[in-house]
Amino acid sequence: MNIIETFELTKKFNSLAAVDHVSFSVKEGEIFGFLGPNGAGKTTTIKMLTTLLNPTEGTAKVCGFDIIKNRNEVRQSIGVVFQEPALDTELTGKENLDFHARMYGLDRERRVSRIEEVLRIVDLQDKKDVLVKYYSGGMKRRLEIARGLMHFPRVLFLDEPTLGLDAQTRRAIWEYIKKMNKEEKTTIFLTTHYMDEADFLCDRVAIIDHGRIIILDTIPKLKNAIGNDVITLSCS
């Protein structure tokens, strides 16, 4: 079953096509990678799929809901972790999660149990009562991921989840992403410009450049198809 489907999805800013007639599908339960350089159209695509930007042309469905006609239903069905942190640093980790859960209407009993569940997934149980301003960069990113899971989303969008982190922390985040995909059965839509990240995490990968998808397949098939060839992605 396809949980995300796009149909000629396009976003133009004046004469620039940031996303140019993109069509693809994401299977339920998979980790799907959107790989490309800065300025390729990755974040713009996520913003359209999460209803934060209206497409110029085309449309998409997320969890069976049209991103234009059924915006509220889409938002109830997804979690999002963007590049820029959106945590309240004057609250504890637990308080950040509780606030997010209240916004989605979870009752007290469900909030309490869910907070413990997501903190366990990202190994932050022992830091839940610490103010977020004292968290390291990796801890903040893990808390962002936990927050994205709080309301039981069917799809979690991760926009460059390890950007700016050191190699050891990046690898730890990868393990947490794999863990939540396995334990929560959550579909993951992941953007990245790291080849090793896509290789480690993703079931399938779409390579995007200048707003267009160049190729889409599983990692093994991409490796076999490309072989010793070189794909060059130019930065805008």
Summary of the structure (lengths in Angstrom):
residues: 236
radius of gyration: 17.7
end to end distance: 35.3
largest distance: 55.6
contacts: 753
relative contact order: 0.19
helix: 39%
strand: 28%
